[in-house]
Amino acid sequence: MNEFKNDRDDQNTELTPEGHSAPQNHAFEDPSLRTPPTYVWDGKRDGGRRRGGKKPFLFCVVAVVCLVLTAALCIPTILYAMDEGHIATSSEGTSQGGSLTGDPSKEESSYDISQTVTVTDTPYLEENILTKVYQQCQGSCATIYVELGSTGYSIGSGFVLTEDGYVATNQHVVDGGNKITVIFYDGEEYEAELIGEDPVRDLAVLKINAKDLTPLPIGNSDALTVGQTTIAIGTPYDQTLAGTMTMGIISGLNREIPIENDAGVVIKTMRLIQTDTPINPGNSGGPLINMAGQVVGINSLKLINEYEGIGFAIPINSAVDIFNQLIQYGKVVQDPESEFVTASPRLGVTVYELEAGLDAFRIKPGCEYPAGVLVASVEPNTAVYAAGLELYDIITEFNGKPVKSLSDLTNALAEHRAGDKVTMTVFAFSRNFSEGEYKTLEFVLDSAEAIG
């Protein structure tokens, strides 16, 4: 899951009990007779006063006399029994589990324990909307297990789109996978084929060889309102937790979330559903479901570190068009009507300030040349390369705006998004830099995420 780096912050307040003594009336009490209260370990309170007298002394004398007489009567009997071997020693038997064990020739005895505490014969089975939604949907959800060659594996989630085996997930779940396995929660496993993927919108479609599957109903994410209850079903953290359900609400709609690459550069902005339904690594690609059992979003991001309960899902209305294109063509051939991603554009070129670049490459033109920026490299898998931009060209204009410095080019590019059709004017030197000519290039801007 593209983790937006997220977690929590707690504050603890210690509460201390306060004791309050009840008011006492001492107007008619002799202070010399008051005794401070004392407390014993069993919690009882002793507030009485000691009383003197002879009764306790007489009681002690009688008790001692009784003990002496009892001992005198019992000692002869005990000695006789030991002499005859009527008392078993510890080496002959032990008492275990309510029965006395000893000499095998002797009859064993056991305790008859009455069933004072019992388990009810009719256990409580809670039937509410949450359990019904889970029972309805969990059979259509699955773990996406992706082998990454020698680097290990990754785990994500997915759900059934069609009866004949198309399965939806996030693109980042399957990115770089050598082998993909769809594992349903009842243990059924299928090797999957990656039918199509869209890294810009972070969506992918898999195909498994299965029939008569139960697809999840698709809801209407445009009809969502803040406060509606939602659940997520997926495999957070590990396969041992497959089929985990979490619950929350819709916390916000149309959230503009900037997504950065590893270098900290914003490569796109996604318009997503915000939810406090717990979404953890491994939930990526799984469904966000309403109480009608309908998919309203695809769980994709979670804010981490200092934050808690802030997750994001791709609106299902926007995803459906992408899924259909991936199933039919294996790729996205046109932008959906309900676009939820603004991809940052990228040219895929390295440029220098003009004079610094000419000095760096020891180029001494034999002709006059215009102001602009010097192209030092062009990535071969880019649209601008296909349009004809070459090494050592001077970019003089971008989509009608003059370019005389790096900042001019950067600012002009920032006014556009990936997918926009633009023009670029360049001054192209001849092979020996003795002359040059102007060229106008037309191309569609690449996505910053798609290049590489």
C-alpha positions as CSV (number, residue, x, y, z in Angstrom):
1,M,0.0,0.0,0.0
2,N,1.3,3.5,-0.8
3,E,1.6,4.5,2.8
4,F,1.3,8.1,3.3
5,K,3.6,7.7,6.4
6,N,1.1,7.6,9.5
7,D,0.2,6.6,13.4
8,R,-1.0,8.1,16.8
9,D,-0.5,10.5,19.7
10,D,-1.8,9.9,23.2
11,Q,-2.0,12.0,26.3
12,N,-2.6,10.4,29.7
13,T,-4.1,12.2,32.8
14,E,-3.6,10.6,36.2
15,L,-6.6,10.7,38.5
16,T,-6.0,10.5,42.2
17,P,-8.8,9.6,44.7
18,E,-9.8,12.2,47.3
19,G,-11.1,11.1,50.7
20,H,-13.6,13.2,52.6
21,S,-14.2,12.6,56.3
22,A,-17.8,12.9,57.5
23,P,-18.3,15.7,60.1
24,Q,-18.5,14.4,63.6
25,N,-20.3,15.9,66.6
26,H,-18.0,16.0,69.6
27,A,-20.2,18.2,71.9
28,F,-21.1,15.4,74.2
29,E,-18.1,13.1,73.8
30,D,-15.2,12.7,76.2
31,P,-12.0,13.1,74.0
32,S,-10.1,10.7,76.3
33,L,-12.4,7.8,75.2
34,R,-12.0,8.3,71.4
35,T,-9.9,5.6,69.6
36,P,-8.4,6.2,66.1
37,P,-9.9,3.9,63.5
38,T,-7.6,1.0,62.3
39,Y,-7.8,-1.0,59.0
40,V,-6.9,-4.7,58.5
41,W,-5.9,-6.4,55.2
42,D,-9.4,-7.8,54.5
43,G,-10.8,-4.3,54.3
44,K,-12.8,-4.4,57.5
45,R,-12.7,-1.4,59.7
46,D,-12.3,-1.8,63.5
47,G,-13.6,1.3,65.4
48,G,-14.4,-0.3,68.7
49,R,-12.6,0.1,72.0
50,R,-10.9,-2.7,73.9
51,R,-12.6,-3.9,77.0
52,G,-10.8,-5.4,80.1
53,G,-12.1,-8.1,82.5
54,K,-11.6,-11.7,83.6
55,K,-13.7,-13.4,80.9
56,P,-11.0,-13.7,78.3
57,F,-8.5,-15.1,80.9
58,L,-11.0,-17.9,82.0
59,F,-11.7,-18.8,78.4
60,C,-8.0,-19.4,77.7
61,V,-7.5,-21.6,80.8
62,V,-10.5,-23.8,79.7
63,A,-9.1,-24.1,76.1
64,V,-5.7,-25.3,77.3
65,V,-7.1,-28.0,79.6
66,C,-9.3,-29.4,76.7
67,L,-6.3,-29.6,74.4
68,V,-4.2,-31.6,77.0
69,L,-7.0,-34.1,77.6
70,T,-7.6,-34.6,73.8
71,A,-3.9,-35.3,73.2
72,A,-3.7,-37.8,76.1
73,L,-6.6,-39.8,74.7
74,C,-5.4,-39.8,71.0
75,I,-1.7,-40.6,71.3
76,P,-2.1,-44.4,72.2
77,T,-4.4,-44.9,69.2
78,I,-2.0,-43.1,66.8
79,L,1.0,-45.2,68.0
80,Y,-0.9,-48.5,67.6
81,A,-2.0,-47.6,64.0
82,M,1.6,-46.7,63.0
83,D,2.8,-50.0,64.5
84,E,0.3,-52.0,62.5
85,G,1.1,-50.2,59.2
86,H,-2.4,-48.8,58.9
87,I,-1.2,-45.4,57.7
88,A,0.2,-45.1,54.2
89,T,3.4,-43.1,53.7
90,S,4.0,-40.5,50.9
91,S,5.9,-43.1,48.9
92,E,2.9,-45.4,48.6
93,G,0.4,-43.0,47.0
94,T,-0.6,-39.4,46.2
95,S,-3.9,-37.6,45.8
96,Q,-4.5,-36.3,42.3
97,G,-7.5,-34.8,40.5
98,G,-10.0,-35.5,43.3
99,S,-9.1,-39.2,43.8
100,L,-6.9,-41.1,46.2
101,T,-4.3,-43.4,44.6
102,G,-2.1,-45.8,46.5
103,D,-1.8,-49.5,46.8
104,P,-3.4,-51.0,43.7
105,S,-5.0,-53.7,45.9
106,K,-6.9,-51.0,47.8
107,E,-10.1,-49.5,46.3
108,E,-9.8,-46.0,45.0
109,S,-12.2,-43.3,45.9
110,S,-13.2,-40.2,43.8
111,Y,-15.0,-36.9,44.5
112,D,-18.5,-36.4,43.2
113,I,-18.4,-32.7,42.2
114,S,-21.8,-31.2,41.8
115,Q,-22.3,-28.9,38.7
116,T,-22.9,-25.6,40.5
117,V,-21.6,-23.6,37.6
118,T,-22.7,-24.7,34.1
119,V,-22.5,-23.5,30.5
120,T,-25.8,-22.5,28.9
121,D,-27.3,-24.9,26.4
122,T,-28.5,-22.1,24.2
123,P,-25.6,-19.8,23.4
124,Y,-26.3,-16.2,22.4
125,L,-25.8,-15.7,18.6
126,E,-25.8,-12.0,17.7
127,E,-27.4,-11.4,14.4
128,N,-26.9,-7.8,13.3
129,I,-26.3,-5.9,10.1
130,L,-22.5,-6.1,10.5
131,T,-22.4,-9.9,10.7
132,K,-24.8,-10.2,7.9
133,V,-22.8,-8.0,5.6
134,Y,-19.6,-9.9,6.4
135,Q,-21.2,-13.2,5.8
136,Q,-22.6,-11.9,2.5
137,C,-19.3,-10.4,1.3
138,Q,-16.3,-12.4,2.7
139,G,-16.6,-15.2,0.2
140,S,-16.0,-12.7,-2.6
141,C,-12.8,-11.3,-1.0
142,A,-9.3,-12.8,-1.2
143,T,-5.7,-12.4,-0.3
144,I,-3.4,-11.4,-3.2
145,Y,0.0,-13.2,-2.6
146,V,2.8,-11.8,-4.8
147,E,6.2,-13.5,-5.2
148,L,8.9,-11.0,-5.8
149,G,11.7,-13.3,-6.9
150,S,14.8,-13.4,-4.7
151,T,13.6,-10.3,-2.8
152,G,10.7,-12.1,-1.1
153,Y,6.9,-11.6,-1.3
154,S,4.2,-9.1,-0.7
155,I,0.6,-9.4,0.4
156,G,-2.4,-7.4,-0.5
157,S,-6.2,-7.8,-0.8
158,G,-8.7,-8.0,-3.7
159,F,-12.2,-8.8,-4.6
160,V,-14.2,-10.6,-7.3
161,L,-15.4,-8.5,-10.2
162,T,-17.1,-11.1,-12.4
163,E,-18.4,-14.7,-12.2
164,D,-15.7,-15.9,-14.6
165,G,-12.7,-14.9,-12.5
166,Y,-11.7,-11.3,-12.9
167,V,-10.4,-9.9,-9.6
168,A,-9.7,-6.3,-8.7
169,T,-6.8,-5.0,-6.6
170,N,-4.3,-2.1,-6.4
171,Q,-1.5,-1.8,-8.9
172,H,1.2,-1.3,-6.2
173,V,0.2,-4.7,-4.7
174,V,1.2,-6.6,-7.9
175,D,4.0,-4.3,-9.0
176,G,7.2,-6.2,-9.8
177,G,5.6,-9.6,-9.1
178,N,6.9,-12.8,-10.7
179,K,4.0,-14.9,-9.7
180,I,0.6,-13.9,-8.3
181,T,-1.7,-16.2,-6.3
182,V,-5.3,-15.4,-5.3
183,I,-6.2,-17.1,-2.0
184,F,-9.8,-17.1,-0.9
185,Y,-10.5,-17.3,2.8
186,D,-11.8,-20.9,2.6
187,G,-8.3,-22.0,1.5
188,E,-9.0,-22.2,-2.3
189,E,-5.9,-21.0,-4.3
190,Y,-5.6,-19.9,-7.9
191,E,-2.6,-18.8,-9.9
192,A,-3.5,-15.4,-11.4
193,E,-2.7,-13.7,-14.7
194,L,-2.1,-9.9,-14.6
195,I,-4.6,-8.7,-17.3
196,G,-3.9,-5.0,-17.0
197,E,-2.5,-2.4,-14.7
198,D,-2.7,1.4,-14.4
199,P,0.1,2.7,-12.1
200,V,-1.1,6.3,-12.3
201,R,-4.5,5.4,-10.8
202,D,-3.1,2.5,-8.8
203,L,-5.6,-0.1,-10.2
204,A,-5.0,-3.6,-11.6
205,V,-7.2,-6.5,-12.8
206,L,-6.2,-10.2,-12.4
207,K,-7.8,-13.3,-14.0
208,I,-8.0,-16.7,-12.4
209,N,-9.3,-19.9,-13.9
210,A,-12.5,-20.2,-11.9
211,K,-16.2,-20.2,-12.7
212,D,-19.4,-19.5,-10.8
213,L,-17.7,-17.0,-8.5
214,T,-19.9,-14.4,-6.6
215,P,-18.9,-10.9,-7.6
216,L,-19.3,-8.2,-5.0
217,P,-22.2,-5.7,-5.9
218,I,-20.9,-2.3,-7.0
219,G,-22.4,0.6,-5.1
220,N,-22.5,4.3,-6.0
221,S,-19.7,6.3,-4.4
222,D,-21.2,9.6,-5.7
223,A,-24.1,9.0,-3.3
224,L,-21.9,8.7,-0.2
225,T,-22.3,11.1,2.7
226,V,-20.1,11.8,5.7
227,G,-21.1,9.6,8.7
228,Q,-22.2,6.5,6.8
229,T,-21.0,3.3,8.2
230,T,-18.5,1.3,6.2
231,I,-16.4,-1.9,6.7
232,A,-13.2,-3.1,5.2
233,I,-12.4,-6.8,4.5
234,G,-8.9,-7.9,3.8
235,T,-5.6,-9.4,4.9
236,P,-3.7,-7.0,7.1
237,Y,-0.1,-7.8,7.9
238,D,0.0,-11.5,7.3
239,Q,-1.9,-14.4,5.7
240,T,-2.8,-15.7,9.2
241,L,-5.1,-12.7,9.5
242,A,-6.9,-13.3,6.2
243,G,-10.5,-12.3,6.3
244,T,-10.2,-9.6,8.9
245,M,-13.1,-7.1,9.0
246,T,-12.8,-3.6,10.4
247,M,-15.5,-1.0,10.8
248,G,-15.7,2.8,10.7
249,I,-17.5,5.6,8.9
250,I,-17.0,7.9,5.9
251,S,-15.0,10.8,7.4
252,G,-14.7,13.0,4.3
253,L,-15.2,13.1,0.6
254,N,-13.1,14.4,-2.4
255,R,-9.9,14.7,-0.3
256,E,-7.0,16.0,-2.4
257,I,-4.1,13.8,-1.4
258,P,-0.6,14.5,-2.9
259,I,1.5,11.4,-3.6
260,E,5.2,11.6,-3.5
261,N,7.9,9.3,-4.9
262,D,11.0,8.1,-3.0
263,A,12.8,11.4,-3.7
264,G,10.0,13.4,-2.1
265,V,8.7,14.8,-5.4
266,V,4.9,15.0,-5.9
267,I,4.1,12.8,-8.8
268,K,0.3,13.0,-8.6
269,T,-2.7,14.2,-6.6
270,M,-5.5,11.8,-5.9
271,R,-9.1,12.7,-5.0
272,L,-10.1,10.0,-2.5
273,I,-12.7,9.0,0.1
274,Q,-11.5,9.5,3.7
275,T,-12.5,6.9,6.3
276,D,-11.6,6.0,9.8
277,T,-12.2,2.4,9.0
278,P,-8.9,0.8,10.1
279,I,-6.8,0.2,6.9
280,N,-3.4,-1.5,7.5
281,P,-0.6,-2.7,5.2
282,G,-2.1,-5.7,3.4
283,N,-5.6,-4.1,3.2
284,S,-4.5,-2.5,-0.1
285,G,-6.8,-3.5,-3.0
286,G,-9.6,-4.7,-0.7
287,P,-13.1,-3.4,-0.8
288,L,-14.6,-0.6,1.3
289,I,-18.2,-1.8,1.8
290,N,-21.4,0.0,2.8
291,M,-24.1,-1.6,4.9
292,A,-26.0,-2.8,1.8
293,G,-23.0,-5.0,1.1
294,Q,-21.9,-2.9,-1.9
295,V,-18.4,-1.9,-2.8
296,V,-18.0,1.9,-2.6
297,G,-14.3,2.2,-2.6
298,I,-10.9,0.4,-3.0
299,N,-8.7,0.7,0.1
300,S,-5.4,2.2,-0.9
301,L,-3.7,4.6,1.6
302,K,-3.3,5.2,5.3
303,L,-1.8,8.2,7.0
304,I,0.8,7.0,9.5
305,N,3.2,8.2,12.2
306,E,1.5,10.9,14.4
307,Y,-2.0,10.1,13.1
308,E,-4.7,7.6,13.8
309,G,-7.9,6.7,12.0
310,I,-7.1,8.4,8.7
311,G,-7.4,6.1,5.7
312,F,-8.2,6.7,2.1
313,A,-10.0,4.7,-0.6
314,I,-10.4,5.1,-4.4
315,P,-14.1,6.0,-5.2
316,I,-15.6,2.9,-7.0
317,N,-17.4,5.1,-9.6
318,S,-14.1,6.3,-10.9
319,A,-12.5,2.8,-10.7
320,V,-15.2,1.0,-12.7
321,D,-14.3,2.7,-16.0
322,I,-10.6,1.8,-15.5
323,F,-11.5,-1.8,-14.7
324,N,-13.6,-2.1,-17.8
325,Q,-10.8,-0.7,-20.0
326,L,-8.2,-3.0,-18.4
327,I,-10.4,-6.1,-19.0
328,Q,-11.1,-5.1,-22.6
329,Y,-7.8,-3.7,-23.7
330,G,-5.2,-4.6,-21.0
331,K,-4.5,-0.9,-20.5
332,V,-6.2,2.5,-20.2
333,V,-6.9,3.9,-23.6
334,Q,-8.8,7.0,-22.6
335,D,-9.3,9.0,-19.4
336,P,-12.5,8.1,-17.5
337,E,-15.3,10.6,-17.3
338,S,-15.0,10.7,-13.5
339,E,-11.3,11.3,-13.2
340,F,-9.9,11.1,-9.7
341,V,-6.1,11.5,-10.4
342,T,-4.2,14.6,-11.5
343,A,-0.9,13.2,-12.5
344,S,2.1,15.5,-12.4
345,P,3.7,15.8,-15.9
346,R,7.2,14.9,-16.7
347,L,9.3,15.6,-19.7
348,G,12.0,13.0,-19.0
349,V,14.9,15.3,-20.0
350,T,17.9,16.8,-18.3
351,V,18.7,20.4,-19.2
352,Y,21.3,23.0,-18.3
353,E,21.3,26.8,-18.3
354,L,22.5,27.5,-21.8
355,E,26.0,29.0,-21.4
356,A,26.9,26.7,-18.5
357,G,25.8,23.7,-20.6
358,L,27.9,24.8,-23.6
359,D,30.9,25.2,-21.4
360,A,30.4,21.8,-19.7
361,F,30.2,20.0,-23.0
362,R,32.9,22.2,-24.6
363,I,30.6,23.2,-27.4
364,K,31.6,26.3,-29.4
365,P,28.8,27.0,-31.9
366,G,29.9,28.4,-35.3
367,C,26.6,30.2,-35.7
368,E,24.3,32.5,-33.8
369,Y,21.9,30.7,-31.4
370,P,18.9,31.9,-29.4
371,A,18.4,32.1,-25.6
372,G,17.0,29.0,-23.9
373,V,18.1,25.9,-22.0
374,L,20.4,23.2,-23.4
375,V,19.2,19.6,-23.5
376,A,21.8,17.3,-21.9
377,S,19.9,14.0,-22.1
378,V,16.5,12.6,-23.2
379,E,15.0,9.4,-21.8
380,P,14.2,7.1,-24.8
381,N,10.8,5.9,-23.4
382,T,9.2,9.4,-23.3
383,A,6.8,11.2,-25.6
384,V,9.1,14.1,-26.1
385,Y,11.8,11.7,-27.4
386,A,9.3,10.2,-29.8
387,A,8.4,13.7,-30.9
388,G,12.0,14.3,-32.0
389,L,13.9,16.1,-29.2
390,E,17.6,15.4,-29.4
391,L,20.8,15.9,-27.4
392,Y,22.2,19.5,-27.4
393,D,18.9,21.0,-28.7
394,I,18.0,24.4,-27.2
395,I,14.5,24.6,-25.8
396,T,13.3,28.1,-26.5
397,E,9.5,27.9,-26.0
398,F,7.1,25.6,-24.1
399,N,3.5,25.7,-25.2
400,G,3.7,29.3,-26.4
401,K,5.7,30.6,-23.4
402,P,9.3,31.8,-23.8
403,V,11.9,29.7,-22.1
404,K,15.2,31.5,-21.2
405,S,16.1,29.7,-18.0
406,L,15.4,26.5,-16.0
407,S,12.8,28.2,-13.9
408,D,10.9,29.3,-17.0
409,L,10.7,25.7,-18.2
410,T,9.7,24.4,-14.7
411,N,7.0,27.0,-14.3
412,A,5.5,26.4,-17.8
413,L,5.5,22.7,-17.2
414,A,3.8,23.1,-13.8
415,E,0.8,24.7,-15.5
416,H,-0.1,21.4,-17.1
417,R,-1.0,17.9,-16.1
418,A,-0.1,14.6,-17.5
419,G,-2.1,13.8,-20.6
420,D,-2.2,17.4,-21.9
421,K,-1.2,17.9,-25.5
422,V,1.5,20.6,-25.8
423,T,4.0,22.1,-28.2
424,M,7.7,22.8,-27.8
425,T,9.9,25.0,-29.9
426,V,13.6,24.0,-30.1
427,F,16.7,25.2,-31.9
428,A,18.5,22.2,-33.3
429,F,22.2,22.4,-34.1
430,S,23.8,20.7,-37.0
431,R,26.2,17.8,-36.3
432,N,29.3,20.2,-36.3
433,F,27.4,23.0,-34.6
434,S,28.1,25.3,-37.6
435,E,24.5,26.0,-38.1
436,G,21.0,25.3,-36.8
437,E,17.3,25.4,-37.4
438,Y,14.0,25.8,-35.4
439,K,11.7,22.9,-34.9
440,T,8.2,22.6,-33.4
441,L,7.4,19.4,-31.5
442,E,3.9,18.2,-30.6
443,F,3.4,15.5,-27.9
444,V,1.2,14.5,-25.0
445,L,2.8,15.0,-21.6
446,D,3.9,11.8,-19.8
447,S,2.9,11.1,-16.2
448,A,5.7,11.6,-13.7
449,E,4.9,8.1,-12.3
450,A,4.7,6.3,-15.6
451,I,8.2,7.1,-16.7
452,G,11.0,5.0,-15.4
